[in-house]
Amino acid sequence: MPPRWPREPDRKDPDYRKIDDRMNFAIHVAIAASINSGLWFFHILKATTWEWLPGLTLSWTGILLVHLIYIAAIANYSDPSKSI
């Protein structure tokens, strides 16, 4: 069941931005996991010699880690209208 939002969605709302960024991250993880696991499945099944596959996996994992660090530690979700 998708999360329900109690009020009108607005990108200016800090709470909405935070949950939107986290759902976006979850979608990125799901896409990366499905593509990566599919590539590894066929790599093992067909006994291919894809030397680029471990590099792709590590690169994609690094990108996801940077994305996680951004949404968890760097992104500022404070309300800009209340800062003054």
C-alpha positions as CSV (number, residue, x, y, z in Angstrom):
1,M,0.0,0.0,0.0
2,P,1.5,3.3,-1.0
3,P,2.1,5.9,1.7
4,R,-0.7,8.4,2.2
5,W,-0.1,12.1,2.4
6,P,-2.5,13.9,4.8
7,R,-2.4,17.2,2.9
8,E,-1.9,18.6,-0.6
9,P,1.5,17.5,-1.9
10,D,3.8,20.5,-2.4
11,R,7.5,20.3,-3.1
12,K,8.0,23.4,-0.9
13,D,6.8,21.4,2.1
14,P,9.9,20.0,3.9
15,D,8.2,16.8,5.1
16,Y,7.0,16.1,1.6
17,R,10.5,16.7,0.1
18,K,12.0,14.4,2.6
19,I,9.6,11.5,1.9
20,D,9.8,12.2,-1.9
21,D,13.6,12.0,-1.8
22,R,13.5,8.7,0.1
23,M,11.0,7.2,-2.2
24,N,13.1,8.3,-5.2
25,F,16.1,6.6,-3.6
26,A,14.1,3.4,-3.0
27,I,13.1,3.4,-6.7
28,H,16.8,3.9,-7.7
29,V,17.8,1.0,-5.5
30,A,15.1,-1.2,-7.0
31,I,16.2,-0.4,-10.5
32,A,19.8,-0.9,-9.8
33,A,19.2,-4.2,-8.0
34,S,17.0,-5.6,-10.7
35,I,19.3,-4.7,-13.6
36,N,22.4,-5.8,-11.7
37,S,21.0,-9.1,-10.5
38,G,19.8,-9.8,-14.0
39,L,23.2,-9.2,-15.5
40,W,24.9,-11.4,-12.9
41,F,22.3,-14.1,-13.5
42,F,23.1,-14.3,-17.2
43,H,26.8,-13.9,-16.5
44,I,26.8,-17.0,-14.3
45,L,24.2,-18.9,-16.4
46,K,26.0,-18.4,-19.7
47,A,29.5,-18.5,-18.2
48,T,30.3,-15.3,-20.0
49,T,33.6,-13.3,-19.7
50,W,32.2,-9.9,-18.9
51,E,35.2,-8.3,-17.2
52,W,33.3,-5.0,-17.0
53,L,30.5,-6.4,-14.8
54,P,32.3,-6.1,-11.4
55,G,33.3,-2.5,-12.2
56,L,29.7,-1.7,-13.1
57,T,28.4,-3.2,-9.9
58,L,30.9,-1.3,-7.8
59,S,30.3,1.9,-9.7
60,W,26.5,1.6,-9.3
61,T,26.8,0.7,-5.6
62,G,29.1,3.8,-5.1
63,I,26.5,6.1,-6.8
64,L,23.7,4.7,-4.6
65,L,25.9,5.2,-1.6
66,V,26.5,8.8,-2.5
67,H,22.8,9.3,-3.1
68,L,22.1,7.8,0.4
69,I,24.6,10.0,2.1
70,Y,23.1,13.0,0.4
71,I,19.5,12.3,1.5
72,A,20.5,11.2,5.0
73,A,23.2,13.7,5.9
74,I,23.5,16.6,3.4
75,A,20.0,17.5,2.2
76,N,18.5,20.4,4.1
77,Y,14.8,19.7,4.8
78,S,14.2,22.7,7.0
79,D,11.4,25.1,6.1
80,P,12.9,28.1,4.4
81,S,9.9,30.3,5.2
82,K,10.5,29.8,9.0
83,S,14.2,30.6,8.9
84,I,13.7,34.4,9.1
